[in-house]
């Protein structure tokens, strides 16, 4: 398993996993963790390509969510520190048709 501070090659963003999220990840099978981590690494690369360096005095953090094969992932994006921090990972309930 990779360190929570791994940086993908070619990205200026770091993906970190908060303590609460580590506890949630610990209950998941390795393949679910790998799919979620791959999505986070992709988001980090996309943010690097899409965002210029932050301006002084501009808000530098926001909270976002993404869906990854039945899981909802809540994460913060800190543009000043160029860091994505996973805050929560939960299994989504199936949608009723």
Secondary structure, 3 states (H helix, E strand, C coil): CCCCCCECCCCCCEEEECHHHHHHHCCCCHHHHHHHHHHHHHHHHHHHHHCCCCCCCCCCEEEEEEEECCEEEEEEEECCCCEEEEEEEEECCCCCC
